[in-house]
Amino acid sequence: MNGFESAPSDSFVGKTTDIVLFVMGLTGVGKSTFINKLFGQDVAEVNHDTNSKKPPIQYYCLPHPEDQNRRLVIVDTPGFEESPEGDLEIVRRIAGWLATSYNGNYALAGGIFLHEIQQTRIRRATSEYVNVLNELCGIDITKSLILVTNKWSEAVLGKAERNEKRLGEEHWSGLLQRGAQMSRFEDTQSSAYAIVNRIVKPEAISPAQVPRSVPSISPTNVCITKDSGIMILILGDTGVGKSTFINTAAGQPIAEVNHDLTPSCDLIVRRFDIRHPQHSTPCIFVDTPGFDNYDVRDHVILGHIINWLKISCRSDASFGGIVYLHDITKPRTQSTIGSFSLMGLSRPEPAGHVLMTTVKWEKAKKDPYAESREQELKNHTWRRILDGGAKTCRFENTSVSAWSIIDTLLQTRPLELDVIWQSLDTIYRFMPKTPAKRKGLRGFFAALFNRGRPM
């Protein structure tokens, strides 16, 4: 294939018309080999040394097959899991490369995830890598993801076919249900081209960007440091109104409100940089996936949030606290989780930076039981975390109310990020890893903040 471009990643200059395609997989799976077959020549160096301290991010450009005025940029990402620098640092470097090369101005064709068909042991769920890619791009790319098995020529066919079936029915079933596709790479140029052509379209996916007329929003792939501002984590069940809270504080619709409550939307963590309306303090609102999701288990969602924090934040980032939203119109169902579930946030240091916030009071004006439910929350359900130092408040669905809640957190000294990491990790370790229960039963995080007798 002619017309390709390649250079060291630090000298790359992206174009706004570029369409980016990630090639991912574990170290040594054959990403560079796939790219070489695609180009029909050795353009990517095959790295047999899996102990390389810092494998580079490589890119290779060729004309778009359906639009010669655009470039297709193939990004050869460092392999996960076996690299000495660690997965988080690899993700930070990929995010930094995207930010430096494009500053958010690119279109995404999708991703190719390579898996060696002889490999029977799945060391980590492929969905974790997909979630990482989603965070980098600000969208769910699952429908433009090809899960590719390779090295078929080295495998025993019968065993390989059984492995392929198990991948589709077990390890990759969730991704396939969300729109991903499976394919075999037959180690030929035509096979590589066929795989790429399945996801490269004239109109590729565009990153979920807020219009540039809104200056308060920063790119999601810029690392949060102590100079970025005070970070506020917004938590709560699916549909409780996290995006509504952020939009009310911002005074404009900057966070997408997901009325459909679809899992693909709920799996994205987004940050919004908003300055305080009175004293211009930079605040970083983190809109998180909702808990008690019918399709996604709570421990998966919490792990996703923890990974985002570790990927997106430097250790010196200033953590203002957690605003946990609770819908006052909904009666709480009885928890089946023991009292240990609150220990991760009930210690004084993290608890003092937690606001247990009731919402949707405007819908409860004629509800005679709303205030009694609030008292039940304070006296029983939230008693342990309140005893640890957390506070309660009401969100009245106004900008003044939103900033009054934030001001309560800003009055305390910011928490070291390591403390919240450790606290959330503690909760994660105790969370049940069993499949999600049927619709209508509360998830673990409902139990986490809702303990006591039912209302």
N, C-alpha and C positions, 0 to 999 in steps of 0.2 A: 504494500500500500504506500503510495507516494504522498508527499505534502505534509508529513508530520513535523511537529515542532517539539523540542525538549530542551530543558536547561535546568540548572540548579534551582531548587524551589525558592531560595531567597531572592532570586533575580526575576521571578515570574511577575508579569504585569497582566492582570485579568482584564477582560473586556466585558462591557455590560451586555453584549450579545452572546456571551459564552453560555454553553450548556454543560453542566458539570455532572460527571458520572463517577461514583466511588466504586473502587474494587476493594473488597474487604475479606478478611479471613484470618485464621491463626497463622502464626509464624511458620513458614515453610510449606504452606498449603499449595502454593503454585500461582500466586497472583501475578508475578512478573512473567511467568511462562504463559499465562493466559493473554497478557497484553502483547507479548511478542508474537503469539499466534495471530492475534487480531491485526497487527500491523504487517505481518508477513515477513518480518525481519527482527533481528535482535536489537530492540530499542531500549528495553528495560534490563538492567543488570539483575541476574538471578543470584540472590544472596544465600549461599549455602551455610554461612556462618550465623547461626541463630543466636550467638552470644554477642553480636555486635552491640556496642554500648548505646548507640543512638542512630538507628536506621533512619535514613532521610525520607521525607515526603517527596515522592516523585510525581511529575505530571507529564502527560503526553497529549499533544493536540493534533487533531486532524479535521478536515472539513466535514461539516454535518452532512450526512448522506442524503438529506432531503432539502437542505438549504445551504448552498455553497457560500452564502454571505455570513454564515455563523460557524464557530468552532465548537467541536466536541472535545471537552477537556477530560481525559481519563486520569483519575487521581489514584495512584498506587499507594495505599495507606500502609504504615508500619503494622506488622503482625501483632495481634494481641496475645496476652497470657504468658508467652515465653520470653518476651523482651525484658532485659534487666532494668530498663527505666520505669516499667510499670504502666498499667493500662491508663491510669488517670493522666499521667504526664503525656502519653501518646495522644490522648483526646485533646488535651490542652494545646499541644503543638498543631494538631489538625485545625482546631478552632482558630488558633492564632494565624495559621496560614490562610484560612478563608478570610479572616478579618483584614489581614494585610493585603491580600491579593484582590479582594473584591469590595470590602466594606459593605457587605450585604447586597450588592448589586449583581446578582447572578441568577440564573435559572437552573433548576435541578432536574436532570433526566431521571435519576433514580440511583439504585445501588445494586451491585452484584456481590453476593456473599458466597465464597467458595468453601466447599467442604470435601475433604478427601473421602471417597466412597468406602475405602478400606477401614477408615477410622470408626470403630464401633463405640468408643467411649466419648460421650459428649461432656467436655470439661466445664462448659458453662452454657446456659441457654442462649441460643442465637438471638432471641428476642432482646436480651440485654444489649447486644451490640447494635441492634436496630434502634432501641431506645436512645442510645448514645448518638446515633446518626440523626434521629429526630430532634434531639436537643441542639445539635450543631446547626440544623437547618430551620428550626422553628416550625416544622410541620411534620405530619405523619406521612412518611414516604412508603408505607408498607405496600400500597397498591402498585408502586413502581419498583418493587424489589424482586429480583430473581435469585432464588436459592439454587446454587449450581453445585452439582456433584462432579468431581473430576477424578482423574487417574484411573479410569475404567480399564485401560489397557493393561494395568498392573494387577488387576483384581481377578478373583475367581468369580465368574459371572453369576452363578446361583447365589453365592453368599452376598455379592454386591447388590443384587436385586432385592434380597431380603433386608439388607441394610437400608436401601432406598425406601422400601415400603415402611419400615419402622420410623424413618425420619419423617415421612409424610403423615403417618398416622399418630405419631407421638410427639417427637421433639419440635416439629415445625407446624403442627396442626393449627395452633392459634394464629400464627402468621398467615397461613394459607386461608384460614377463614376470614381474615381481614383483607385479603386481596393479593397476597404475594403469590408468586408462581414458582414452580420447580422446573429444572431443566438439567440435562446432561451436557457436559463439555467433552466432546470426542477428540480433543487434542488436535484439531484442525482449524485452519483459518475460517473456513465456511461455517464451522460450528460456533466459533467465537463471534463471528459477524451476526449469525442468526440470533444469538443470545442478546447482543447489544441492540439489534433492531427490534426486539420485542418490547423494549422500554423507551427507546429514543423516538420522540415524536416532534413534529414541527412546533407544537406548543407544549413545552416542558413545564413541569411544576415550578411555580414561583415561590420563593420564601414568603412566609406570612409576615409582611412588613407593614408597619403603620405608616401612613402617608408622611412625607418629609415635612409637611406643614406643621406637624406636631413635634416640636423640638424636645419635649420632655422624655421621649423614649430613646433608649440606647440600644444598639445591636445586641441580640441575645448571646452572641459568641464572644463578647468582651469580658475578660475575667474581672470579678468583683474584688477590689482591694479596699484598704482602709480609707483611701482617698475617694472612693466611689460614692460613699454615702452610708446612711444607716439602713440596714436591711431588715425588712419586716416580712415574716413568713405568714401567709394567709392559708389557714387550714380549715377543713370542714367536710361534711358529707357531700356527695354529688347533688347538685341542684340547690345548695343552701344559699348561694348568692355571693360567692367569692369575687367573681368578675364584676358583679354589680357594685360591691363595696369599693373596688378599685376605681371603677368608672365614676362613682359618686365623688370620691376623693379628688380625682383628676379634673372633674367638672366637664368631662367629655367622654364619649365612648371609645376608649382605647383598648380595652380588653374584650375579646369576643365572648358574648354570653351564649352558652350552648344550651338551647332550649330542648334539643333532641336527646341530650345526655348520652351521646354515643361514646363508646369506649375509645375510639380512635382519637376523638378530640380530648377526652379526659386524660390521656397519657402524656400530654405535653405540659412541661413546666415553663412558664414565661415570666420574665422580669420586666418591670416598668419603672423607669426612673422619673420620679415626680418631685418637684421642689415644693417645700412647705409654702403655703400661700401667704404666710405672714413674715417669716424670717428667712425664707429661701434655703432652709436646710435641705440638702439632697437626701431623698428617701428612696429606697429601692423596694418596691412592692413585688413580692414573689407569689404569682398565682399558681397554685398547685392542683394536681389531679384530685378529684373528689373521692373520698372514702365511701364505704358501703355501696360500692358499684356492683351491679348484678353480675357483670361479666368478668370483672378483674378482682382478684383477691387483694385484701387490704395489705398484706405483707409485700406483695408485688408493687403496689402503689407507693408504700412507704420506702421500699428499697429504691424505687425510681427517684423519689425526692432526695433521699440521702446521696445517691450517686450524682444527682444534679448539683447539690451543694458542694460536694467534693471536687467535681469537675469545674464548676463555674466560679468558685471562690478561692482566693488565696487565704492562707491561715491567718493573715492579719486583718481580714475583713471584719467590719463592725456589725455585730448582730444586735438589733434593737429588741427583738422579741417575736412572739407568736400571737396572732389574733385568731382564735379558734371560734368559728361561727356556728351557732346552733339555731335552728328554725323553731321559734317559740310556738308556731301553729301546730306542730306535729307532736303528738304524745310519744313519749319514749317507751320502747318495748323493753322487756326485762333482759338484763345482761346475763349471759352464761359464762362470762369470763371472771376469774377470781380477782381479788383486790390487788394482786401483784401487778396488774396491767397498768396501774397509774404510777408505779414507782419511778419510771424513767423521767417523768416531768414533775414529780411532787417534791423533790428535794429543793431546798430554799433557793439555790442559785438559778436553776432554770425556771422554777415556778414563779419567781419574782418578775420574770419577763414574759409571763403568759396572761393574756386577757381572754376570759371566757365570755364571749359576746353573743347575746341573744339578738336575733334579727327577725324581720317581717312583722314587726309590731303593728304596722299599718293595716295588715290583714287580720289582726287579732283584736281590733277595737271592740267588736261585738262578741268576743269570745269570753264568757264569764270565768273560764278556767285558766286563762293565759297567765295571770299573775300568780295563781296558786302553783302552776307548773314552774314558774320562775323560782318561787320559794323552795319547791321540791328540789330543783337543781342545786340551789345554794346550800340547803340544809342536809341533803343526802347524796345526790348524784355526784356533785363536784366537791363534796366536803373535804376529801383528802388533799386534792390539789390546791384548794383554797387555803387550807391549814398550812400548806407549804409556802404560801406567799402569793399565789395567783389572785387576780382581781376579777370582778364581774362588771359588765357594763351592758348598756343597750345601744344598738345602732338604730337611729331613727330615720334612716334613709335620706339624710341630708349631708351636704359637704361639711357643714359645721360639726355635725355629729361624728362623721368619719375622722376628721382631724382632731377632735377632742379625744377620741380613742387612741389615735396615733400619738398625741401629745402625752398621754399617760405613760406610754412606753419610752418616749424620748426624755422624760424626766428622770429616768433611771440610767445608770451608767451602762454603756453597751457591754454585752456579754462576749467573752472570747468564743470564737467559732468552735474551738475544740470541745467546749462544754456542751453545746447543742448537738454536735456530731455524736459525742459519747452518749448523750441522753437518748437521742433517736435510735442509735445503734442498740442500746439496751432494750428499748421497746421492741425493736425489730427481732432481736434474739428470742424474746418471749412470745412473739406472735405465732399463732397456729399456722402451719403451712398446708393445711388440708384444703381441698377444693371449696370454692365459694358455695354458700348455701342457697337454697331456692329463694326466689324473689319474695320479699316481704319480711325476711329475717334480717336483723341488723348485723353489720359487719363488725370486725374487731375494733375498729376505731370508734364506732358508736359506743361500744362497751368501754373503750379506753377513757372517754370523757363522760360516760353515762353509767354510773355505778350506784346501786341502791335498789330500792323497791320500785316497781313500775308505777307509772302514772295512770 
